[in-house]
Amino acid sequence: MAVPKKRTSVSRKGLRRAGQHHKMYRKHATSCKNCGALVLPHNACPSCGYYKGKEIFTIKVKEAEEEEQE
């Protein structure tokens, strides 16, 4: 009777199974709650710099436009 000499690791088992039915699906873009631009999920908005209602980073172009308006 054929018996494997070594145990099949979890990653090797996963690589064997991944060919047919474990697919990676494309992430669908959602709209930013602050500015309405399209944003990938779990990412900060590149147009306004907000993530979950908090400002993460400031946009330099936005500051330049505010100075020109004043």
ABEGO torsion letter per residue (X at the ends): XBBBABBBBAAAAAAAAAAAABBBBBBBBBBBAAAGBBBBBGBBBAAAGBBGGBBABBBAAAAAAAAAAX
